[in-house]
Amino acid sequence: MLKIADRTFRSRLLLGTGKYPSFEIQKEAVSVSEAEILTFAVRRMNIFEEGQPNFLEQLDLEKYTLLPNTAGANTAEEAVRIAKLAKASGLCDMVKVEIIGDARSLLPDPVETLKASEILLEEGFIVLPYTSDDVVLARRLEELGVHAVMPGASPIGSGRGIINPLNLQFIIEQSKVPVIVDAGIGSPKDVAHAMEIGADGVLLNTAVSGAKNPVKMAEAVKYALQAGRLGYEAGRIEEKDYAVASSPTTGMIGS
């Protein structure tokens, strides 16, 4: 079970809801994935305009926990304002803090992320900050009291997978809160990789919504996550520089 603050979830897959070809495909992909936490950008939704199309209307919201994110924010003040808007609309008091510091790479701003996380924790939010794979920053955020850390595998939407597994491993080893790998996931193998090194969960969007068949990809990443987690729990064999026979060499016929 994935435990975030006082909440537990059977699935360790967190799924984004943006950029699907249609609401129907989005709904089917969400269902097949068996994800229980769905994230969305508050600034890109008309949550107060009844006449506007809204993916929330397509889903049975009793089945899901919504994780609004502050995508589009460039400062801590903007992120806090967006989080409060989501809470005021009755969506959720759990928020993904996302503050972009560079428009080209879309890498998060560490200073503003720390500031926003501190303010939102004081306001009583369940805070999940999106960060780079900075080991020290992850520790500082945990010391603030965040409920999970969400380091990126690679730049948002790049599909490059995990480019620095060692840093992610360091973050996982030091963390006492869940580590959810977020951003840059491109395929099921990336999901399995994240789970094999000990991540508590994976958040992705484009890998599914941008696939040629989003529904099949949603199913594929679900199984990849399960396989990666089982592999981590099983404990892989030690890597060696030379071959080691898989059969015993003693007691062979003719020896």
C-alpha positions as a printed NumPy array, in Angstrom:
array([[  0.   ,   0.   ,   0.   ],
       [  1.176,   3.512,  -0.819],
       [  0.739,   5.744,   2.226],
       [  0.7  ,   9.542,   1.851],
       [  0.008,  11.419,   5.076],
       [ -3.   ,   9.619,   6.583],
       [ -4.224,   8.175,   3.269],
       [ -3.488,   4.772,   1.764],
       [ -3.763,   3.636,  -1.832],
       [ -3.601,   0.208,  -3.453],
       [ -2.119,   1.545,  -6.679],
       [  1.314,   3.166,  -6.794],
       [  0.564,   4.757, -10.169],
       [ -0.44 ,   8.431, -10.232],
       [ -1.874,   9.488, -13.569],
       [ -2.057,  12.892, -15.193],
       [ -5.197,  13.879, -17.059],
       [ -3.98 ,  16.346, -19.689],
       [ -3.567,  16.171, -23.472],
       [ -5.669,  13.089, -24.237],
       [ -7.194,  12.896, -27.733],
       [-10.702,  12.839, -26.234],
       [-12.58 ,  12.598, -22.96 ],
       [-13.674,   9.077, -23.911],
       [-10.102,   7.852, -24.4  ],
       [ -9.037,   9.613, -21.23 ],
       [-11.791,   7.946, -19.232],
       [-10.946,   4.483, -20.599],
       [ -7.21 ,   4.94 , -19.995],
       [ -7.819,   6.045, -16.413],
       [-10.028,   3.022, -15.811],
       [ -7.577,   0.512, -17.319],
       [ -4.621,   1.969, -15.402],
       [ -6.346,   1.301, -12.06 ],
       [ -4.736,   4.505, -10.76 ],
       [ -6.44 ,   5.945,  -7.702],
       [ -4.792,   9.385,  -7.721],
       [ -5.407,  11.69 , -10.675],
       [ -3.54 ,  14.937, -11.116],
       [ -4.51 ,  17.961, -13.164],
       [ -3.44 ,  21.581, -13.647],
       [ -5.868,  23.901, -11.876],
       [ -4.975,  26.851, -14.129],
       [ -5.951,  24.894, -17.224],
       [ -9.422,  23.995, -15.997],
       [-12.606,  26.043, -15.88 ],
       [-13.658,  24.593, -12.551],
       [-16.078,  27.422, -11.839],
       [-17.693,  27.659, -15.314],
       [-20.505,  25.138, -15.678],
       [-20.741,  25.604, -19.433],
       [-17.15 ,  24.581, -20.099],
       [-16.119,  20.953, -20.788],
       [-14.643,  19.369, -17.693],
       [-13.012,  15.939, -17.454],
       [-14.21 ,  15.655, -13.845],
       [-17.734,  15.233, -15.177],
       [-16.648,  12.09 , -17.036],
       [-15.429,  10.235, -13.946],
       [-16.927,   8.653, -10.874],
       [-15.101,  10.882,  -8.402],
       [-15.872,   8.562,  -5.498],
       [-13.302,   6.153,  -6.973],
       [-10.45 ,   8.649,  -7.159],
       [ -8.403,  11.054,  -5.088],
       [ -7.755,  14.252,  -6.993],
       [ -4.314,  15.819,  -6.852],
       [ -4.494,  19.378,  -8.188],
       [ -1.151,  20.779,  -9.244],
       [  0.125,  24.321,  -9.488],
       [  1.495,  24.034, -13.043],
       [  1.82 ,  27.478, -14.596],
       [  3.099,  29.062, -11.401],
       [  6.439,  30.873, -11.529],
       [  6.562,  32.045,  -7.918],
       [  5.648,  30.692,  -4.5  ],
       [  2.881,  33.285,  -4.221],
       [  1.268,  32.099,  -7.461],
       [  1.494,  28.457,  -6.398],
       [ -0.107,  29.165,  -3.029],
       [ -2.922,  31.103,  -4.701],
       [ -3.62 ,  28.223,  -7.119],
       [ -3.592,  25.656,  -4.297],
       [ -6.072,  27.715,  -2.284],
       [ -8.314,  28.04 ,  -5.34 ],
       [ -8.389,  24.258,  -5.729],
       [ -9.164,  23.772,  -2.048],
       [-11.894,  26.404,  -2.112],
       [-13.567,  24.577,  -5.006],
       [-13.828,  21.492,  -2.789],
       [-11.493,  19.34 ,  -4.883],
       [ -8.834,  18.253,  -2.388],
       [ -6.484,  19.515,   0.312],
       [ -3.641,  17.483,  -1.198],
       [ -1.585,  19.458,  -3.71 ],
       [  1.346,  18.905,  -6.024],
       [  3.57 ,  21.978,  -5.802],
       [  4.97 ,  22.705,  -9.255],
       [  6.853,  25.957,  -9.825],
       [  8.818,  26.218, -13.059],
       [ 12.068,  28.167, -12.913],
       [ 13.224,  27.861, -16.517],
       [ 10.903,  28.206, -19.503],
       [ 13.006,  26.108, -21.878],
       [ 13.897,  23.089, -19.73 ],
       [ 10.774,  23.388, -17.533],
       [ 12.925,  22.512, -14.544],
       [ 11.462,  23.462, -11.151],
       [ 12.621,  26.469,  -9.139],
       [ 14.132,  25.082,  -5.905],
       [ 13.935,  28.306,  -3.892],
       [ 10.318,  29.066,  -4.748],
       [  9.355,  25.408,  -4.265],
       [ 10.753,  25.479,  -0.727],
       [  8.917,  28.731,   0.042],
       [  5.583,  27.536,  -1.319],
       [  5.848,  24.173,   0.446],
       [  6.494,  25.847,   3.778],
       [  3.519,  28.199,   3.399],
       [  1.137,  25.437,   2.312],
       [  2.217,  23.179,   5.167],
       [  1.4  ,  25.988,   7.592],
       [ -2.012,  26.287,   5.882],
       [ -2.721,  22.6  ,   6.555],
       [ -2.279,  21.191,   3.043],
       [ -0.91 ,  17.741,   2.24 ],
       [  2.103,  18.85 ,   0.209],
       [  3.807,  16.89 ,  -2.574],
       [  6.508,  19.05 ,  -4.199],
       [  7.823,  18.375,  -7.695],
       [ 11.601,  18.852,  -7.75 ],
       [ 14.671,  18.085,  -9.786],
       [ 16.735,  15.067,  -8.734],
       [ 18.627,  17.247,  -6.221],
       [ 19.488,  15.08 ,  -3.212],
       [ 20.01 ,  17.991,  -0.802],
       [ 16.822,  19.762,  -1.875],
       [ 14.83 ,  16.572,  -1.321],
       [ 16.221,  16.351,   2.203],
       [ 15.441,  20.017,   2.928],
       [ 11.87 ,  19.552,   1.764],
       [ 11.456,  16.496,   3.955],
       [ 12.837,  18.443,   6.914],
       [ 10.136,  21.061,   6.272],
       [  7.526,  18.322,   6.702],
       [  6.314,  17.594,   3.174],
       [  4.312,  14.396,   2.819],
       [  6.165,  13.064,  -0.252],
       [  8.929,  14.206,  -2.58 ],
       [  8.537,  13.98 ,  -6.34 ],
       [ 11.885,  14.145,  -8.151],
       [ 11.845,  14.224, -11.923],
       [ 13.359,  11.424, -13.966],
       [ 14.142,  13.899, -16.769],
       [ 12.567,  17.124, -18.128],
       [  8.768,  17.243, -18.282],
       [  7.325,  15.572, -21.36 ],
       [ 10.752,  14.638, -22.754],
       [ 10.188,  10.881, -22.565],
       [ 13.906,  10.376, -21.879],
       [ 13.331,   8.205, -18.829],
       [ 15.651,   8.191, -15.823],
       [ 18.824,  10.055, -16.749],
       [ 20.375,  10.07 , -13.272],
       [ 19.437,   6.865, -11.438],
       [ 22.175,   7.362,  -8.858],
       [ 20.696,  10.629,  -7.581],
       [ 17.241,   9.064,  -7.432],
       [ 18.687,   6.164,  -5.477],
       [ 20.326,   8.568,  -3.011],
       [ 16.99 ,  10.377,  -2.541],
       [ 15.155,   7.102,  -1.99 ],
       [ 17.733,   5.838,   0.515],
       [ 17.58 ,   8.974,   2.66 ],
       [ 13.829,   9.566,   2.552],
       [ 11.381,   8.617,   5.265],
       [  8.436,   9.883,   3.199],
       [  7.285,   8.393,  -0.12 ],
       [  9.418,   9.142,  -3.168],
       [  7.291,   9.38 ,  -6.308],
       [  9.228,   9.658,  -9.549],
       [  7.638,  12.371, -11.657],
       [  8.289,  13.775, -15.163],
       [ 10.179,  12.472, -18.162],
       [  8.825,   8.921, -18.093],
       [  8.474,   7.662, -21.669],
       [  7.666,   3.964, -21.602],
       [  6.856,   0.97 , -19.399],
       [ 10.567,   0.174, -19.043],
       [ 11.101,   3.597, -17.393],
       [  8.309,   2.848, -14.933],
       [  9.797,  -0.545, -14.095],
       [ 13.251,   1.033, -13.702],
       [ 11.95 ,   3.609, -11.218],
       [ 10.246,   0.947,  -9.146],
       [ 13.224,  -1.421,  -9.273],
       [ 15.486,   1.177,  -7.644],
       [ 13.003,   1.561,  -4.815],
       [ 10.616,   4.379,  -5.704],
       [  7.304,   4.284,  -3.855],
       [  5.34 ,   5.321,  -6.91 ],
       [  5.434,   6.923, -10.35 ],
       [  3.488,   9.872, -11.725],
       [  3.157,  10.202, -15.48 ],
       [  0.969,  11.813, -18.079],
       [  2.44 ,  12.262, -21.556],
       [  3.754,   8.683, -21.735],
       [  0.118,   7.576, -21.751],
       [ -1.808,  10.487, -23.262],
       [  0.717,  10.937, -26.083],
       [  0.989,   7.242, -26.99 ],
       [ -0.462,   5.996, -30.28 ],
       [ -2.87 ,   3.925, -28.187],
       [ -3.241,   5.588, -24.774],
       [ -5.484,   2.853, -23.389],
       [ -3.006,   0.07 , -24.157],
       [ -0.151,   2.179, -22.789],
       [ -2.086,   2.811, -19.575],
       [ -2.414,  -0.941, -19.136],
       [  1.257,  -1.488, -19.99 ],
       [  2.561,   0.996, -17.417],
       [  0.264,  -0.529, -14.782],
       [  1.888,  -3.931, -15.26 ],
       [  5.376,  -2.429, -15.513],
       [  4.896,  -0.733, -12.169],
       [  3.743,  -3.969, -10.559],
       [  6.669,  -5.908, -12.059],
       [  9.191,  -3.282, -10.98 ],
       [  7.877,  -3.235,  -7.437],
       [  7.944,  -7.031,  -7.192],
       [ 11.49 ,  -7.032,  -8.562],
       [ 12.574,  -4.512,  -5.944],
       [ 10.98 ,  -6.501,  -3.138],
       [ 12.489,  -9.762,  -4.446],
       [ 16.014,  -8.325,  -4.498],
       [ 17.961,  -8.601,  -7.732],
       [ 21.204, -10.548,  -8.049],
       [ 24.516,  -8.777,  -7.638],
       [ 26.119,  -7.564, -10.852],
       [ 29.49 ,  -9.163, -11.66 ],
       [ 32.228,  -8.462, -14.158],
       [ 32.639, -12.097, -15.228],
       [ 30.388, -15.009, -16.072],
       [ 29.18 , -17.288, -13.28 ],
       [ 27.845, -20.716, -14.23 ],
       [ 24.181, -21.165, -13.383],
       [ 24.657, -24.895, -12.773],
       [ 26.999, -26.388, -10.117],
       [ 30.414, -27.466, -11.44 ],
       [ 30.987, -30.181,  -8.856],
       [ 29.719, -33.761,  -9.217],
       [ 29.491, -33.594, -13.005],
       [ 29.449, -36.912, -14.934],
       [ 32.934, -37.837, -16.127],
       [ 34.722, -35.503, -13.715]])
